[in-house]
Amino acid sequence: MPKILIVEKDPQLKETLERNFLQVGYETEQVGTLAEALLRIADGHFDLMVMVMTLRGKEAEVDLYVKARGSAGTVPVLFLPALTRGGHSASEKSLASHGVDELRTRVNGFFERLESEKQMVRFGDLFIDPAKRVVTLMGSLLILGRKELEILTLLARRAGDIVTRDNILNSLYDNPDRYDRTVDSHMSHLRKKLREVAGPALRISSVYGLGYRLEWKR
């Protein structure tokens, strides 16, 4: 369950944020200041820090933005800009301006992007985004069939290591037949496409009696 650190001094807004995050399955913790937030980040694990920008003056907001980004380390920071100034509760007006649904959408979208980035694979000049089914090789878009993409992703995740034929079959099919020869066909097409873009630089080597290995030949 993702854990969110809420940084907000307004008790009512803090409670509103917490309630809405809990409703969509996020664990939360609340602090009132950035200084408190940085202490909590040092002590515990958080997936996201959420702050409402309620300071007066653009320069003050930029200063806080830079300070938070730089001090939070590996914890991403999501800012909810306060669209009004003055009045009895800029924070409440800010949340009303954004709307609870939009707030949830922004946070959900953040975690979806984070998950997508975790799934991305890089091996040298080969980049694979399995979620979007996008592959680039040496800056060129590589058009692959579904099975070819799955094979290449498996090999790239274990680049340099031997991947057995059974490993590949198990990744491609729910009920694999160990004598299925379609892997050979997919492998042949995949090798051809890699060779057309990278020449001999990127290759899928056959390791006799063991399996396959993806490697760069510089």
C-alpha positions in Angstrom: 0.0 0.0 0.0 1.6 3.4 -1.0 2.3 5.7 1.9 1.7 9.4 1.6 3.2 12.1 3.9 0.8 15.1 4.1 2.5 18.4 4.9 -0.2 20.9 5.9 -0.8 23.1 9.0 -4.5 23.6 8.5 -6.2 20.8 10.6 -9.4 20.8 8.6 -7.6 20.5 5.3 -5.2 17.9 6.7 -8.2 15.8 7.8 -9.9 16.2 4.4 -6.8 15.1 2.6 -6.3 12.1 4.9 -9.9 11.0 4.6 -9.8 11.1 0.8 -6.5 9.3 0.5 -7.6 6.5 2.9 -10.8 6.1 0.8 -8.7 5.1 -2.3 -6.4 2.8 -0.4 -3.4 4.9 0.5 -1.8 5.0 4.0 -1.1 8.5 5.3 0.8 10.4 7.9 0.5 14.1 8.6 2.8 16.8 9.7 2.5 20.6 9.9 5.8 21.9 8.5 8.4 21.1 6.0 11.0 20.7 8.8 8.8 18.1 10.5 8.3 16.3 7.1 12.1 16.0 6.5 12.6 14.5 10.0 9.8 11.9 9.3 11.3 11.1 5.8 14.6 10.4 7.5 13.0 8.0 10.0 10.5 6.2 7.8 9.6 5.1 4.3 7.2 7.2 2.2 6.2 6.9 -1.5 5.0 10.5 -1.9 5.0 13.9 0.0 2.0 16.1 -0.7 2.1 19.8 0.1 -0.4 22.6 -0.4 1.2 25.9 -1.5 -0.3 28.5 0.8 2.6 30.9 1.2 2.2 34.6 0.1 4.4 35.7 -2.8 5.8 33.8 -5.8 9.4 34.0 -4.6 8.4 32.3 -1.3 6.7 29.5 -3.1 9.6 28.9 -5.5 12.0 28.9 -2.5 9.9 26.3 -0.7 9.6 24.2 -3.9 13.3 24.1 -4.4 13.9 23.4 -0.7 11.4 20.6 -0.6 12.6 19.0 -3.8 16.2 19.1 -2.7 15.7 17.9 0.9 13.2 15.1 0.3 15.9 12.9 -1.2 14.3 10.1 -3.2 10.7 10.9 -2.0 8.8 12.6 -4.8 6.9 15.8 -3.9 3.5 16.7 -5.3 2.4 20.3 -4.9 -1.2 21.4 -4.8 -1.1 25.1 -5.7 -3.3 27.5 -3.8 -5.2 29.4 -6.4 -6.3 32.1 -4.0 -4.6 34.5 -1.6 -5.9 36.0 1.6 -9.3 35.3 3.1 -10.1 33.0 5.9 -8.7 29.8 4.5 -6.6 29.8 1.3 -6.0 26.1 1.8 -9.7 25.2 1.8 -10.3 27.3 -1.3 -7.4 25.6 -3.0 -8.8 22.2 -2.4 -12.2 23.4 -3.5 -10.7 24.8 -6.7 -9.0 21.5 -7.5 -11.8 19.3 -6.3 -11.4 16.0 -4.5 -11.8 14.0 -7.7 -9.0 15.9 -9.4 -6.8 15.5 -6.4 -7.3 11.7 -6.5 -6.7 11.7 -10.2 -3.4 13.5 -9.9 -2.2 11.2 -7.1 -3.4 8.0 -8.8 -1.7 9.2 -12.0 1.5 9.8 -10.2 1.6 6.3 -8.8 0.7 4.8 -12.2 3.6 6.7 -13.8 5.9 5.6 -11.0 4.9 1.9 -11.6 5.4 2.3 -15.3 8.9 3.7 -14.7 9.8 0.8 -12.5 8.8 -1.6 -15.3 11.0 0.2 -17.8 14.1 -1.7 -18.9 17.3 -0.3 -20.2 20.3 -2.2 -21.6 22.9 0.0 -23.3 21.1 1.9 -26.1 18.1 -0.4 -25.8 15.0 1.1 -24.0 11.8 -0.9 -23.3 8.6 0.4 -21.9 6.5 -2.8 -21.5 3.4 -0.9 -20.3 3.3 1.3 -23.4 4.7 -1.4 -25.6 7.4 1.0 -26.9 10.9 -0.1 -27.8 13.7 2.2 -29.0 17.1 1.0 -30.1 20.0 3.4 -30.7 17.4 6.2 -30.9 15.2 4.4 -33.5 11.7 3.1 -32.8 11.6 -0.7 -33.0 8.3 -2.3 -34.2 7.9 -5.7 -32.5 5.1 -8.3 -32.3 3.7 -9.1 -28.9 5.7 -12.3 -28.4 8.9 -10.7 -29.7 8.5 -7.8 -27.2 8.0 -10.3 -24.4 11.1 -12.3 -25.4 13.2 -9.2 -25.7 12.0 -7.8 -22.4 12.8 -11.0 -20.6 16.3 -11.1 -22.2 16.9 -7.5 -21.4 15.9 -7.8 -17.8 18.5 -10.5 -17.4 21.0 -9.1 -19.8 24.3 -10.9 -19.8 22.8 -13.9 -18.2 21.7 -17.1 -19.9 17.9 -17.4 -20.3 16.8 -21.0 -20.9 14.3 -22.0 -23.5 11.9 -23.2 -20.7 12.2 -19.7 -19.1 11.0 -18.2 -22.4 8.2 -20.7 -23.0 6.9 -20.1 -19.4 6.9 -16.4 -20.0 5.0 -16.6 -23.3 2.4 -19.2 -22.5 0.2 -20.3 -19.6 0.6 -24.0 -20.5 3.8 -24.2 -22.4 4.8 -27.2 -24.5 8.5 -27.7 -24.1 8.7 -29.0 -27.7 7.0 -25.9 -29.1 9.1 -24.5 -32.0 7.4 -21.1 -32.2 10.1 -19.7 -30.0 12.6 -20.3 -32.8 10.4 -18.4 -35.2 9.9 -15.5 -32.8 13.7 -15.5 -32.1 14.6 -15.4 -35.8 12.3 -12.4 -36.5 13.6 -10.6 -33.4 17.2 -11.1 -34.3 16.6 -9.8 -37.8 14.9 -6.7 -36.5 17.7 -6.0 -34.0 20.3 -6.6 -36.7 18.6 -4.1 -39.1 19.0 -1.3 -36.5 22.1 -2.1 -34.5 24.0 -4.4 -36.9 26.2 -6.8 -35.0 26.4 -4.5 -31.9 23.4 -5.9 -30.1 22.9 -9.6 -30.5 21.0 -12.6 -29.0 23.6 -15.3 -28.7 22.7 -19.0 -28.5 24.5 -20.8 -25.7 24.5 -24.4 -26.8 22.5 -26.7 -24.7 21.6 -23.9 -22.3 19.6 -21.1 -23.9 20.1 -17.5 -25.0 21.9 -14.4 -23.9 21.4 -10.7 -24.9 24.7 -8.9 -25.2 26.4 -5.8 -26.7 29.4 -6.3 -28.8 31.4 -3.1 -28.8 
